[in-house]
Every structure is written in C-alpha cells, then in structure tokens.
Amino acid sequence: MKPPPFSYHDPATVSEAVELLATLDNAKLLAGGQSLMAMLNMRYAQPDHVIDLNRVEGLSYIRATGDGLEIGAMTRQRDVEFSNDVRRLCPLLNEAMPLVGHRQTRNRGTFGGSLAHFDSSAEIPTVCAGLDAVLRVAGPRGEREIAFKDFPAGYLSTSLELDEVLVSVRLPAWGAGHGFGFEEFARRHGDFAIVSAAALLEAGTDGRITRASLTLGGIGSAPVRVAQAEAALMGEPGSVETFAAAAEMARGIDAHEDIHAPAAYRQHLAVVLSRRALEKAWSRVEGN
C-alpha cells in the first residue's frame, strides 16, 4: 500500500518545527517513522503535511546529569541500548531496550518517537512511568515540563498540544545498589507486549524495603503504577511471600481486552510478571 498524498517539510531547528506545527493544518511529525510510516501506508493516518525532524539540530544526545539522565527526543533507540551512561545510571531501561521491536527498527526508531506515539504496550513508556520521568516540550508559548503521570491522555493520545514538539526526557536515577527487573510476555520476540512489568527496589541495611516502584504496561490505555503494591512493600523484608502478596494486588487492575488476550488473561499475566520482576529486582539488591 502507498501513503496518501502530503506536503513534506524538513525544518533545521526546533523553532522552525514549532512554527510549522502552529501554522499548518492537519500536520504530523516524523521522527524515526517506525510507527507513522506504517500508519500512513495503511491509511490510519492521513495528514496534509508531514514535518520531518531528522535534520533538526540538538535533539539527539544522552547526558548524565547530577541526578540521572537526560535523553534527547531524536536519540535512536539503538544508541540508548548500547549507552554506557544508560547502563550505569538507568539499568532498568538498559534491560528493556533489547525488547523494543527488532534491531532494524531500533536503528531508526527514536526514544521520543515511542513516547509521543504512546502505545501502552511499548517498553519505553512503561519504563518512563516507573522512573517518574519528566518530559520537556517546546511550543509557540515557550518550553514547559510534563511529569510522566500527567502525560497520558487516552489510548495513543498524550497531553502534548498540537503545536508542541517533544524535546527531551529526564530520567531520575535511583540510589546506588538498587535492584531492577523488567519482564514481559509477547506473542513473538519483537512484538508489543501483551503485558509487561517493570520493578525497582531499594533496601536498608536491615534488609527491609525502603523504596519500591512497580509498573505494568499493556494492561490499559497507559502504563499503570501499582501504587497499592508499592505501599504494601514498604518496610517489608524481601521474601518470596512478600513479593507474591504484592504481585497479587495487580489482579484487581482494570484490564482491557482485544483479539490478543481477554482481560482475565492480562490480569493473570500482571500477577505472574509482577512477581518475577520484583524477585529479579530483589536478587540484584542482594547481589549489590
């Protein structure tokens, strides 16, 4: 299939891209194109204008900051996968990246493109939810920051305004010696996850949990933080029983159903994968 006709624009700066978005009707941004081109070819998207961000300067980088990482929106997923800074400061993201599509798609796909497309089954949004990421966007009214919890606005929909461009993502680092675990179930390697689970844990010298994050992807229109489980883990010893009880709380989350899985199956996967992710995270706490 072929895409519908459109006018093509290739700005060189963020301000030029913002101006085009603000003045053109029915425009779409092109980053890596791994989602948009398929949608164009299948006529799911029919923009009058496509604005290519690949020549825009200053949007591709990975920087260690005082409290974590900052990743430019146009950074290729393959660069994130092999970054030493990501491996050192954000190992949860490093563990999830090989599960993002295939090597060929990661070569072109961008970190910000996955977030802006916002498929809740995708690994990058799930990790960003678990890390409480902060997104920086630019528009005609200037720049602003969006906490990740305020970013979702529905299925494949975000709180980005129509004339705003995602510029970068800030990922706060967890403490030295923290544990992490990412688990997912997909029909085939490279497919979007039916359900995924991302866990982060910190513990005190007494072996009790002092900080916890548990996030599920693929279960609804946006990644879900299992706040009840996070609260239940606080102050508890790391044990098989502790993690099984916390994971069971994921069964009560409202899950959507589609041709790939009914809601009850997604809820079952949420429990199993949450337990596995928490146990993996704890094994790394103990190893550290």
N, C-alpha and C positions, 0 to 999 in steps of 0.2 A: 504494500500500500504506500501511497505517497501523501505527504502532508498537504494541507490546504495552502493556498497562496497567502503570503505575508510579506511585509516590508522588513528588511534586515537593517539593523543598526549596530555599530561597533564602537561605543564610546571608549575613551582612553583614561578617563578619570571617574571617580565616584560621583562628583558633582554633575558631570555630563550625563551619567546614567540616571541620576535622580531627576534632572531636568527633562530627560526624555520620558520618564515614567509619569512625571507631572503634567506633561503637555500632550501625550499621545493616548488615545482611547484604545482600550482592549489590547494592552501590551503585556508580554510575558518576558521574564528574564531567563536567559540561557546561561547556565553555569557549566557543569560537566555534560549535561544533555542526556544522562543515562535514564532519566525518567521522562523528561519533556519530549525528547525525540520520539519515543515510543507512543506517547500520548498524542503527538501531532500526527504520526502515521496512522493511528487508529481513529483519528478524528475525535478523540475525547477532549482535546483542547484545540480551539480554532481562533487563535489570536490574529489580529490585524497587523501587529508589529511584534517582532522578536528582537530583544536587546541583548546582545552578546557581551558577557562580562569578561571574556578571556583576555582582552587587551587592557583591561583596567589595571593600573599600577597600584601596588601596595596592598593587595588583598590575599597574597599567598605567603604565609610565614608560620613558623611555630616558635614561640618565645617563652622562655622561662621567666616568670615574674617573681616578685618577693613572696607571693602566697599561692603560686600554682602555675598554670599555663595559660597562654593566650594563643588562639589559633585563628588565622585569617580565613575568611569565608571561602575563598577560592583555592585553599590548600588542597591538593589532591589527596584522596584517601590513602593512596599507596605511600605518600610521604609521611602521613600520620602513622601508618602501620609500622614503618621502619625508623621512626624518630627515636633517638636515644633519650631525648627530653621527655617524650611521652612515656617511654618505658620506665624511666626513673621517677617521674612526678605523678603520673597518672596510669599506673599499671592496669587498672580495670579497663580503660579504653584500649590499651595495647592488646589485652586479651580478646576483646570483642572485635577488633578490626579485621582479622582474617576471616571472620564470618560474614562480612559485608560483601554480598554479591560474589563475584569471581575476580581473579587477578586482573583480567582485561577491563572489567568495569571499574575497579579501584584505580586503575591507571588514569582514567578520565574523570571519574566521579569526584565531586568535591565535598569537603566537610560541611560547608554551609549549605550546599545544594540539598543534601539529605535532610538537613533540619528544616529548610524552607519548604520542601516538598511535604514533609511531615507525615510520612506513613508510620503509624504507631507500631507496626511490626518491625521497623528498621532498627538496627542495633544502635546507631549513633544517637537518636533521640532518647532511647532508653538509658544509655549511659549518662547523657547530659542531665536527665531528670534525676538520676541517682546522685549525681555530683552537685546538684543545685547550681547548674551553670548560669551564667549571665550573658545575654546576647546584646551586642552593640549594633544599632541600626542607624542609618543616615537617611534623612528625607529633606524636603524643602524647608522644614521648620528647624533644621539642625539635627544633631545627634541625640539619641536617647538610649538608655539601657532597659532591658526587659529581663526580669527574673524568669527563669525557666518555668516556674509554676504558673506564671501569667501568660506564657507563650501559646499554649493550645487554645484553639477557638472552635474545635469540632474536627470531624474526620477530614484529613488532608487540608486543614484550614488552621491558620495561625493568626496572632494578633498584629502581625505586620500590616501596616497600612498599604494601600495600593500604590502609593508613590514612595515607598521606603525600600531601601536595599540593606540586606544583612551584611555587616562589615566584618565582624569578628565575634568570637565566642571565648569567654573567660571561664576556665575550669579551676575552681579552688582545689588545692592539694589537701589530702588527708595527712595525718601525722606519720612520722617515720615509724615503721614497724606495723602499720595497719594491714589488715587482711582484705582480700578482694576475691570475688568469684563471679564469673559470667557463664550461664548455662542457657541453652536454647534447644527447642525441638522444631525442626523444619522437615518438610517432606523430602527434600534433597539438599545437599550442600549447595549453598549459594542462593537458595530460595529465601524469601522473607520468613521469619519465624512464625510458627503457629502461636507459640508463647515463648518468651524469654524471661530470664530472671537475672538481675544484677544486684550483688550484695557487697557491702563494705562494713567492716567491723574494726573497732579499736578496743583494747582491754587495758585494765590497770595491772599493777604488779601482783595483785591478789588473784588474778585470773578471772576477774569478772568483767563483763562487757560494759564499757563506758560510753560508747557511741555506736550507732547502727543505722544503716540505710539499706532498704530493700525495695526494689523497683521491678515491676512487671511490664513487659512490652507485649503487644499483640492481643491483649485481652479486651481492649476497648478502643475508643477513638483517639486516645492519647496514652502514653505510658502512665502507670499508676504507682505511686508510692504507697506501700502497705504500712501506713502510719501506726495502725494498731499493733502490728508485729514489731515494728521498731521500738515502740514504747514498752512492750512486754519483754524485750530482750535486755533492756537497761538494768544493770546491776545483777544480772543472772550469770551463773558460770557457763562457760562454753561446753555444752554436752550434747550428745545425740538427742536426748529427751527435750532439752531446751529448744533446739532448732526444729525438731519435729512439731512441737507445740506452736512455735511461732509461725512456721510454714502453714500449718492447718488454718490459720486465720486468713490466708489468701483465698480459701474456698468460698468465702462469703462475698467476694468482689463480683459485681455485676459484669458478666462477660457477654460479648456479642457472639453471634454465630453466623456462619456463611457456608459456602459449598465445601470448605476445607475441614471444618470442625464445628460440632454443636457446642452450645455454651457450657454444658456439663463437662465435656471433654476438656475444654480450655481451663475450667476451674480445677479439674483434676491435675492437669499439667502444671498449673500455677503452684499447687501444693508441692508436687514432686520436685519441680525445678527450683523452687524457693529453698527447700531443704538442702538440695545438692549445692546450690550456690552459697548458702550460709555455712555449710560444713567445709566447703573448699576455702572460703574466706577464713574460717577459724583455723584450719590447718596451716594457713600462711601466717596467722598471728602467732601460733605456737612455734612455727619454724623461725620466726624473727626473734 
